[in-house]
C-alpha cells in the first residue's frame, strides 16, 4: 500500500523542508561571519563578507528555483503561488540584508583604508542603519580629532622651528650615532660653520672648530662654561629629548662673552682707578720729598753716595707711576674714530716700525699680502697700536732666530700674524685674554686686554692659538 509520505504530492514537501533547513544552516554561518567581520582561511588570507555573500545568494537562488520547479510540476497551483511568494520574499530579504549589513561594512572598510592612508580630511556618509550609523559617527569623530591633533602638532612644530631659528642660543641636534642632524643659524655662527649641508652626518670631533672640540668631550646631562682662545665664553649644555621612544642628544650653546667682559671691565676699572689714585698720590709726595732732600745735599761734600741712593729712589717712584699709568690707559681707551683704509698699507707701516726690533734678534718679518688690498673701516692709530703689540708679543715668544709671517686676504677680509715661537699650551689658551694674566715673568697682563678691547670696538672676531704645524697664529676677521 502506498503511504502519504511516499506519494508524489509529498516530494515538494520533502524538498521544501530540505531546502529550508539548508538555508537556515547557511544563514547561521553567514550571521557568524557578520559578527566576526572577517575570517581567516587556512592559508591565513582574509576573506571579505562581500565575497561570501555573492555565492551564498547564488546558492539560495538555485535552491528556490529547484523548489519552484517541483511545485509547478508535482503540486497544486496554490502551492506553486505560495512557493513563488516565498521566492519573492527571499529576494527582498537578500536585498535588505545586503543594504543593512554588507554595504555598511563595505563603507566602514573604505573608512579603514582612509585611516590607513592617513587621509584625515575625508568623512563617511551615514547609511540609514542604526548600528552602522553609530560606527560611522564614532569613526567621523575620531577622524576629526586626528585631523585636529595633526594640525595642532604641525603648528607646534612650525612654531618650534621658528623659535629655534630665531633663538640667540645655538642649538645642535644629533642622531643616536652622535652625527649632526641640524644646526640653527646661531649655532652655525658660533661654530663657524659656513655651509650647513657640509656638516650634516659628521661628528663633533670632525669639525674644525675649538668650540665643537669642547662639546665633543662634554658628558651627557652636564652643563659647563667654556672659555676659548679667542676670548669667547660660552655656557654649553648637553641634554637629550625623547623621539619615538629613543633619547636623542642635543646641545645648547649660550654666548656669555659680552656679559662676562662687561663684568670684568667694571671690576678691573674700579680696581685700577683706586690703585692708580693711591699710588700716584703716594709717589707724588715721596718724589717731592726726595727732590727736596736732593737739593739740600747738592752742595755738600762727601754726599755723592747718598745722592745716588736718593736718585735711585726717585727713579723708582717714577717707574712705579708709569707702571700704574699703563694699567689706567687700558681703562681710558678712546672710542675709535673710524675711516676707510687699505689694510695692506696699514700692515706695511707697522712692519717697518717693528723691523729694527726683529733684526736685532735675527727675526725675519715676511709679508704675504693680498693682490687687491682689502679696504677696512678702522681707527688707524688704535689699529696700528694693536699690530705693534701683536708683533712685539711674537718677537718675545721667538726670543731669537725665527720668522714672523703677516698675511692679508680679501675673501674673507682677514689679517693673520703667525710666528715660529714656542707656542701656546692648551692649558694657557683659555686664559690668554683674562685681565692681568701673562705668561711672561715680568708681564703685566694688559697687552692682550688692550688688543681685545680695541678689536671688539672695531667689531672684529679674532683667535690666538698654536696649530699642528707649530705656528702660532693671531687671526683677525673683519
RAPE-V795823 format. One line per field, one symbol per residue. ss: DSSP state (~ for helix, > for strand, _ for the rest). psi: psi as a letter, one per 40 degrees, with the letter a starting at -180 (. if undefined). burial: 1 if it has 24 or more other C-alpha atoms within 12 Angstrom, else 0. Layout:
ss=???
psi=???
burial=???
//
This chain:
ss=_________~~~~~~~~~~~~~~~~~~~~~~~~~~~_>>>_____>>>~~~~~~~~~~~~~~~~~~~~~~~~~~__~~~~~~~~~~~~~~~~~~~~~~~~~~~~~~~~~~~~~~~~_____________~~~~~~~~~~~~~~~~~~~~~~~~~~~~~~~~~~~~~___>>>>>_____>>>>_~~~~~~_____~~~~____~~~___~~~~~~~______>>>>>_____>>>>>>>>>>>__>>>>>>>>>>_~~~~~~~~~~~~~~~~~~~~~~~~~~~~~~~~~~~~~~~~_______~~~~~~~~~~~~~~~~~~~~~~~~~~~~_______>>>>~~~~~~~~~~~~~~~~~~__>>>>>>______>>>>_~~~~~~~~~~~~~~~~~~~___>>>>>>>>>__>>>>>>>______~~~~_________________~~~~~~~~~~~___>>>>>>_____>>>>>>_
psi=hhiddeiddedddddddddddddddddddddddddediihideehhhiddddddddddddddddddddddddeeaiddddddddddddddddddddddddddddddddddddddddefgeeiiiiieehddddddddddddddddddddddddddddddddddddeheihhhhiadefihdihiddddddefhdhddeeheiideeighdddddddehiheihihhhieeeihihhhhaiihhfeihhiihhhhheddddddddddddddddddddddddddddddddddddddddedeiifeddddddddddddddddddddddddddddfhihhgiihihdddddddddddeddddddefhhhhhgiidhhihihihdddddddddddddddddddcigaihhhiiidgihihhhiifaeihiddddeedeihehieidfiefeddddddddddeefiiiihihideehhhhhhh.
burial=0000000000011011001000100000010011001100000000001101100110011011111111100000001100110110000000001100111111111011000000010011011000010011001100100000000000000000000000001111111001111111111111101000001001110010111101110100000011111111111111110000000111111111100010001001000110010011001101100110010000000000001001100100110110110111011010000000011101110110011011000011111011001111011101111111111111111110011111111000111111111111000011111111001000001111111111111101111111100011111111
//
